[in-house]
Amino acid sequence: MTKPHVRRFALRIAGELRARSTTTPRTYLFLLRDDKSLRVIDQTVSTGRRVLTFEAYRGSAAVLGHYPVVRFDGPADAVWFGDGISARDEGNALTVIENAIVTQLEGADFARHDADETVDVREGSEGAAYEPRFRPVDYARVLARGSLLVAFWSFTAAWIAFAAAGVWGASQPPSPAVSAVAVVGLLLPHLLAVIAVMVAGFAGRSGNGTRTMVLALAAFVWVPLAAAGAAGPFLAVIGGVLLAAAAASAAAVPVWLPAGAFAVIGAAAAFVGVLLIASAPAAAAAVIGAGMIVATVAAALIIRGSSVRAATR
């Protein structure tokens, strides 16, 4: 999650750029603190794209670090952060400004360059901060969607592998090969799903990156226990609930409904599966795997529906 003072600086800089970027090329030196500042070059490159380049300064020296922001919508002479900016462009631009501010506090020193104009954005200085036009859920819808889709399909593949290994293993004597397929087939796709959810938590600018990461890591611990005896399916349900909550957190929507739906459906499938383990192990594996997939689909549909409803309010 972005630190409050970094976000305040970023919004002040965005507001000043919106007010001042009516002509190009322009170069600004934004004062952050007494000994720290950002040099921003606002220009149109040879391809016709509008670009911002940042250089961070500490004292009288620059910290090497260039962060181009390309504006994909609007004409080249439009102002930055204008009314036509999209959620993707606003999210990317604010992220780059925040990264430049953070980098400004670190790195090596390089030669200083002159600026056309100096703008004071320190605490207590005059000037209006930029008011974001979009909410965290809007950022998450466009910036985290790809990662969340990867997580969904990976988690689904994990339970398909679990069910397939269970059915296969029930048709022959116990075999290390079957156990390996069950463990690897469940573990690797699940690991990919966990990583994808964590990426979505930070890439989507939901403000819930840290919470999403903690939930996803906790989910990774529980799900691989699905094959660990009669209690395994119920332990896996705990992991699925945590991963559903992490996905909802990354999408900037309430976590309780998708997590609750996964808990109810997953627990029901686990209960039926445990009852069948002794008499029909193949059917037990199929029921557990199918139940987890249905629970995953239900949680995903709830997250998607919550995101759509939030975006239309």
Helices and strands as residue ranges (DSSP letters): H 4-20, E 26-33, E 36-44, E 50-58, E 61-63, E 69-71, H 87-104, E 109-110, E 117-120, H 136-143, H 145-170, H 176-203, H 209-222, G 223-227, H 232-250, H 256-276, H 281-311
